[in-house]
Amino acid sequence: MTAPRIAILGACLAACLGPARAEGPVDEDERDRRPGDVPGPRPLESPGPPRLGEPRPERALHQLPLWLQGGQPTMSIAPHLLGLALALLGQAPAAEPPPVADGRNTPDERLGSMRAAMKSYDLTREGDRLAPIKVRDEPAFRVGRQKGNFLDGAIFLWLDEVGRPEAAMEAFLLSEKDAPDGKWIHEFTSLSTAPVAASLGGKPRWHPAGPGLKFQPVPGAPGPAATPAQRLRQARAIADDFAAEDNFGDRGWTALRMLTTPIARYGKPGATPEDGALFAFVEGTDPEVFLFVEVRPGEGGPGWHYALAPMGCWAVKVKRQGREVWDLPRRSTGDPKQPLYTYQFWP
């Protein structure tokens, strides 16, 4: 029952069920023995049910209704007040708002917060038509705690109609001096051959001016095999020819480890791509570079192609069979018109 109803009910019961009094003036001792005040609502900063022991501010006696100053209500009023009290008792209590969890206490809570945040975005791919792309509910990669102030994180993928990743977002929680419990950061990267855009609550959030990657034929690669299992073995063999490094934290170049199992497998016969696999090069368990290996149309028919994309702001470089084929300098990530963009979501 809400606090205003409690107040009315208490007043009605005090009038209808309290001890009878004689008409006339009330002595000072009798005035001082007023019934206890009706409890009021809790402050707004502490949502929850009213605390029945919490008093209201005192009111002067002359501010109270005459029938609460010591006199007895007339018989014509009392039945109406009693009926009002009984009606209030019969009403269902209003539902209290649920408490808001901060989503940071346990790994499961943090994953739930990350999932919910990802679903709040709407992503589209531009081209001949504006095509929506959908987030995959399960993260492609659960990063977990890393060295330094990295408390937790996960990478989610947005997929097109054939399951190909068109964008990735890493949600991660960083501990900082002004936020020891962590600040949520979202890092977008475009994995598309066309411009993509993200909106939050109907407002543009990320809108890179161009594509996020460009495919190149794999020199000397065999023709695509006949079955998906055979093509997966080919894709892994192609990926094994690549090696990546990054200059994380400007502390010098370090070799990244390639995960042998692709974090996404996709494609459809007759579509572009017909088959594909997404590999990740990681620092610890945190991906820093993505490698796409796909069967795409070529001059002589379908053939193997590759493309690379970053998942971080630090300088990176990639070699194939010992020869450098791709590099990026350290980049600022605060511009939503760039393929890589980072912003603070939840302080």
N, C-alpha and C positions, 0 to 999 in steps of 0.2 A: 504494500500500500504506500502511496507517495506521501511525502511529508505534509503537503497541504491537507490531504484527507485525514492524516493522523491528527493534525491540529484541530480540524473541525470536529472529528469524532471525540477527541478529548474534551473539547468544550461542551459538546452535547451531553456526554456522559457525566461531566462534572455538574451540569445543570439538572439533569434528570435523575441521577442516581445518588447524588451527594446527600448529606444529612439535612433534614428540614431545619429552617431557621425562622425565628419570629420576625415579623415585620417591624421596621423601625430602625433606629440608629444602631450601629455596631461599635462596641468599645475598641480601644486601640489594641489591646492584647489579641482580640479576635481578628482584627484586620491583619496583623502580622502573620497569622497562621493561614496564609493563602495556600491553595493546592499547588503542587509542583508544576513548573512550566512544561509545556508540550515540547518534545524534542524537535529540533529543526534539521534541515538537510545538511549534509556534509559539504565542505568547501568544494568548489569546482575542480581544484587541482588534485583532489583525491576522490575520483569517482568510486561509487560503491553504495551499498544500502545505508540508510540513516543509522546513526548510533544512538540507541535509545537513552543513554545516560548523558547526552550532550545538551546543556541547557540553552535556552534562548537568552538574549539580553533582557535585563530586568525592565519592566514597564511600571510607571507610576500607577497607583491605584485609581486615580481619577481618569486614566486613559482606558481602563477596562470597561466593558459593558456593565450597565447597572446590575444585571443579574449575576455577574461574577464578582461584584463588590461586597457580597455578603447577603444580599436579599435573595428570596426564593422566587423563581419564575411563577407566573400565574398558571393556573391549571389549564388555561386555554392555549398557552404556548408549549408547555412541557410535552404533551403528546406529539406535537409536530416535531420537536427536537428529538424525541426518542425515535420517531419514525425515520428521521434523517440519519441518525446514528446507525440504526439497523440496516438501512439501505446501503450505507457506506461499507458496513461489515460484509455485505453480500457481494460486493464488487470484487472482481479478480484483480490481484495486484499487478501493477505495470512491470514489464520485464526490465531488468537492469541491463545497461550496455555491457557487453563482455569486455574484460580487460584487454588492453593492447599489449601483446608480447613484443619485446624488442628483437626477437629472432636471433640472438647472439649467444645464448647460453650453452647450447649443445650442438654437435655436428648436424643432427637431424633438424633442429630448429633453423640453423644457418642455411642448410640446403633448402628448406621450405621457403625461407625468405628470398633466396636467390631465384627459385622457381617462380614465385609470385611476381617478383620484379621483372623477370624476363617476359612473362605473359602480359605485362602492362604495356609493352611496346607493340606498335604496328609497323611492319616492314613491307616495303614494296620494291620491286625491281622495274626500272624504267626500260623502255625500248619501243617497239611498235605498239605495245599495249602496256598498261600499268598492271603488272601481275603481282598479286600478294604472295608473300613467302611466309611460311609458318615455322614457329620455333618447335624444336623437338623437346618433348617434356623432360626426358632424362638428359643430364649433361653428357656431352661427349667425353668429358675429362673432368674428374674431381681432383683438383690440385692439392687440397689439404694444406697443412701448415708448412711454410717454407722458412728458410733462414731469415734473420733480421726481424722486421716488424710485420711480416706477412702471416696473418692469423688463419685464413681459410680462403678458399676460392673454388670456382668451377667454371668450365667453358661450355657454353650452349651454342648450338648451331641452328640457323634458319635455312630451311630446305625449300627447293622449288618442286615442281610437279613430278619430276623423276627422282627426287630425293637428293639432288646435288646441293651441297652447302653453298649458299649465296652470301652469307655473312656469319660472322662469329662474334660472340660477346663473352668476355671474361668478367665475371662478378667476383670481386675479392674484398676482403676485410683487412684494413691496415690499422695497426696500433700507432697512435701518434701522441705527442705530449699533451695536446689539448683534447685528445679523445683516447684515453688508455684502453677503453673497451672496444675501440675500433671505429673506423669510418668506412662505409660502403663506397667502393669505386667501381664504375662500369667502363670497360674498355672495348670499343667497337673496332672491328676490322672488316673491310670489304673483301669478299672472296669471289666476287662476281666479275664477269666480262662486260657488264653494263653498269651504269650508275644505279645505286640503291639509295633508299631514304628510310629514315626511322622517325616515327612520331610518338609522342607520349601525351596522352590525354587530349588528342586532337591537335597538338601543337608540334611543329617541326623540331626535332632534336638533333638529327644527324643527316646530312645531305651532301655527300661527297660529289664533287663536280665531274669525276670521271670514274672509270672502272678501277677495281682493286688489283687486278692481275692481268697478265698477258701470256697466252700459251705459245710454246715453241715446240716444233717437232723434236723427238728424241733421236739424235744422230745414231745411225747403225742399229736401231731397234728392230726386232723381228716383226712380222705381221701379226696382228691380233689373232690369238688362238680361237678355237671353235667354241669352247665351253667356258662358263664363268670361273670354274675352279682353275682351269689352265691359264686364263687371263689374269687371275689373282697372283699366280706364281710368277707370271711375266712382270706384273706391276711391282712385285716385291724385288725382283732381280733388277729392274730399272732403278728403283729407289735406293738400292744398295750402292749404286754408283755415285750417290750424292753424299757430301759431307758439309756440315754447317758449323759456324763459329759465331759467337757474339762477344761484345765488349760490355758485359753486364756491369752497371755501376761505374763505368769508365775505369775498371780495375785491371784491364788487360784482356787479351783475347783468350777465350776458353772454348774448347770443342764441345758441341752439343751432342746429345745422345739421341739417335733415331729410334723410335718405337717400331718394332717390326710388324706389329699388328695395326692395320689402318684404323683410324678413329671413325671413319665413315666409308661405306661401300654403296655405290649407287649406279644408276644408268638404266637404259631401256632400249631394246632393239629398235632400230629405225629412228631413234631420237639422238640429240646431241647433249651429252655424250651417250654413246652406246654402253660404255662401261667405264668405271672410274673408281679410284681409291684415294683417300686423303691420309697422308702420313704426317707425323709431328716430330720435330726435333726439340728436345726438352733440356732445360737447365734444372737439375734435380727432378722434380715431377711437373714443372711449369713449362708448357710449350712456348717457344720463342719464334719458331719458323714453321710454316705449313708448306708441304710439298704435295701438289696435285699430280697424279698420273692418270691420264684419261685416253680413251679411244675416241678420236675426233676426226671429222672429215679432213682429208688432205688432197694434194694434187693427184696422187695416184690411188685415191680411195681412202678408206678408214685407216688410220695409223695411230701410233702412240705419241702423245704430246705431254709436256710437263709445264707447270707454272709454280711460282713461289710467292708467298705472302708472309708478312711479319705478324707476330702477335705480341708486340712490345715496342718500346720506343728506342731501345739501345741499338747501336750500330751492329749490323749483321753482314755476313758474307757467306756465300755458298759456292762450293766447287763440285764439278762433275768430272770423275776420272782424273782428278788432280788439277784441273783447269778451272779458274774462277769464271762462273757464269752469271752471278747475280750478287749485288751488294747494295746496302742502304746505310747512310750515315745515321747518327743519332738524330732523332726528330722530336719536335714539339708536338704534343698531342691535344692541344687545346682548341684546335680549329675544326669546327664541325663540317667544313667543306673538304677536309682531307679524308683519304681512305682509312686512316687510323685516327681514332678520336677517343679521348678519355675525359670523363667528368665525374664529379662527386655527386652521388645520388642521395645518400642518407648520412648526414653528419652525425 
